[in-house]
């Protein structure tokens, strides 16, 4: 029985819309976690990861910080998002230790442990989980955009995640679009300027973009096109069920009817 549904695709492809639709279709048994959810069971959202030595240094400045930390093995984890207004200085201090600021090797280890924790919890319960972005998008943006890792490194990490989640009989729903440029222009009109400024910096202002001399809209498109091609390549070889759906026309009634059929939801 499928206990995990993951929605993926480039920004603005309809992941959130369809994840919410599926949660509504599955009913009370479904647990939905969208991108940015601080309670996300398979991702670290605004979570600092510190060693004992690093925690000791921060503790000298803020004696109460150790009480906020959860220890797992040799690492300490602190959810710091709520400190933004209560203690801006500590917020900024911990932000420097965010999971997504870890070196690649440490990030891979920490991320896989999070996936394993989630799978163990999901296996023992009766819920069906719907997750957004955490399977492909987060690894690609971190490993490719931030660190310019090779496809081999990225695919190897994704295969490790795949091996972990296989026990949940997962289904990956991937939305692709024919014209990434048109889609990007559309969502730029719908979202705040700050959103586009951030992804422009993230995709073009770090190792991937610097290596290729990218900037602006054309740089964002270059990254998204490569990501789209690599994600498709990976999904076509992955040993779990994936549904690659072209939603260029945004015909959501037909798309959701197809999903209901593919996921055998017609009798629910």
N, C-alpha and C positions, 0 to 999 in steps of 0.2 A: 504493500500500500504506500502510495506517495505521501510523504510527510513534509516535503520541502519543495516549494516553488520559488524560482529566482527569476526576476525580470531584469533584463539587460538591454543595452543599446546606447547609442551616442546621445548627448543631451537633446532634450526635446522630442525624443522618438516615441513617447507615450508610455513609458515605464510606470510612472505614478498613476496615471489614469487607469491602466489595466490592472495594476496591483490592487488598487482600491476596488475595482469591479470584481476581481476574483475573491477578495476578502468578503465582499457582500454576498457573493454567490455561495461561498462555502458556509457562511453563517457563523454562529457563535463559537464553533470549534476552531475557527481560524485566528491566527495571531499575525498581524501585519506590522512590519517594521520597514519604514521608508528611509531613504537617504537622510542622514543628519539626526536620526533618532538617538538620543543619549542612552536609551535603554537597549539599543541594538544588541542582540545576543551573539552575533557572529562578527562584530566589528568593534573597533575602539573609536568612539566619538568623543573628542575632547577629553582624552585620557592621557595622563602623564605616566611614563614608565622610567623608574629610577633604580639605580643600583644602591646598595647600602652606603657606599661612599658619597654618592650624589645626594642621597636623602640626608645624610649627616650634615652636609654643607648647607642645604636649604633649611634644615632644622635649626641651625645656629641663628639664622635670620628670622625664622618663624617657628617657635617651639611647639606650636600646636599641629604642625603639618604631619607629624608621624601618626597622630590619631586619625588622620583622614585616609591613611594609606592601607591598602590591602596587600598582604604579602603572598606571592606565589613563587615558590622556589627561591631563586636568588634575586628576584625583582620585586619592586613595590609599585603598585598602581594607584593612581589618584585621579578621580573624576573631578575636573577643575572648572567646568563650564559655569556652575552656579556661583563661582567666585568673581565673575566679571564685574558685578556691581558691589558685592559685599567687601571684596578685598582685591581691587584692581592690580595692586603691586604683586601680590602672591599669584594672581591669575597669570600675569605676564611671566613671572618666574617659572611657573610650572609649564606654561605653554612651550617654553624652550625645550622641555623634555617630552613633548608629545610623542606618542607612538610613531606618528608619521615623520618624526625627525630622527628616528633611529637609523643607524647604518643598515644597509640592505640585509646583511646576514642576520642581524638581531631582529629586524622587522619580520623577516620570513618566519623565524622561530616563534616570535610572539604571536603573529597572526595565526599560524597553524595551531598553536595551543588554544587560542580563542575558538577556532573552528571545532576542535576536539571537544572542548567543554560544551559547546552548543549541541553537538551531535549526541553526546551522552545524555544531556537533559531532554532533548527532543525524543530520543529513543524510549525513554522511560515514561513519557506522557502521552496523552491522547490527542494533542493538538496538531493541527497542520500549520506550517509556517510559510509565510510569504515574505520574501526578502527582496530588496531592491539594491542594485549596484555593487554589492560587496564581493561578488564572485569574479567578475571581469573588470569592471570599471576601476575599482580601487587599486587592484594590483597593477593594471596598465598605467594609470595616472602616476602612481608612486614609482614603479620600477622603470617605466619608459620616460615619462615627462620629467620627473625629478632627477632620476639617476642615469638615464640613457642606457639601461641594461639591454643586453642582447635578447633576441627572440628566444634563444635557447634557455636563458635564465628565467625569463617570464613564463614560458610554457612549462618548464620544470616545476616552478612554484604552483602554477595552476593545476598541474597533474597531481601534485601532492594534496591540494585542497580537494580535488575530485576524489581521490582515494579515501579521504576522510569522510566526505558526505555521502558516498555511495550507499551506505547502510540505510539512508533515509529514502531511497528510491526517488531521487530528485528529478525534477523537470526544469530545464532552463528554457525560458521564453525570451527569444532575442528578436528585437525589432530593428529592421534595417530600412534605410531609405535610399532611393536612387540618387537624389541630389542633396548632398550634405550642405552645400552652400546655401541653397534655398531654405532648407530647414533651419540653419543657423541664423539666417537673416530674420526668419519668422520669430524665433524665440528671443532674439535680441530686442525685438519690438515689444515683447510680452514681459520681459524680466528687467529688473533694475540694472542701471548702468554699472553698478558696483559688481554685479555678477559677471558681466563680460570682462570688466577690467581684471578681475581675479583670475578667470580662466585663461585670459591672454597672458598674464604673467606666468601662471603655472605651466602652461603648455609651451611658451616660447622663451621665458626668462630664466629657465633653469637648464640643466645639462643637455636635454634633448634639443631645445631651441637654440642654445648657444653653439652647439656642435654644428648646426645646420644654418646658422645665421638667420633665424626666423624672427618675425615680428608681426604685430597687428593681425588683422582678419585673415590675411593669406597664411600666416603662420599657424593660426588656430586651425584653419581648414587642412593644412598639411598634416598636422598631428592627428586630427579626427579621421582623415582618410586612411592614414596608416593604421590607426587603431581599429577602424572598421574592418580593414582587410585582414589584419592579424587575428582579430576576434572571430571572424568568419572561418578562417583557416583552422583555428584551434577547435571551434565547435564542431566542425565537420569531421574531426578525428577523435573527438572525446567519447569515451565508452559509456556515457550516460545519455539519457534521452534529452534531446534539444529540439525545440521548435523554432525555426528561423522564419520569421514572418515579415514580408514586405508591407509596410504600412504607409507608403508614400502618399496615397490618396486619403489617408486618415478616415477611412470608412469604418468607424468603430463598431457599428452594429454588426457588420459582416465579420469583422475581425474577432469580436467577442463571441459571435455565434460559432465561428471556427474553433476558437479556444474551448468553448463549452463542449464541442464535439470531440476535439482531440484529447481533452482531459476527462472525457466520459462524465460530464457533469449534467447531462440532459435529464437525469432522473432525480437530481437533488432539488 
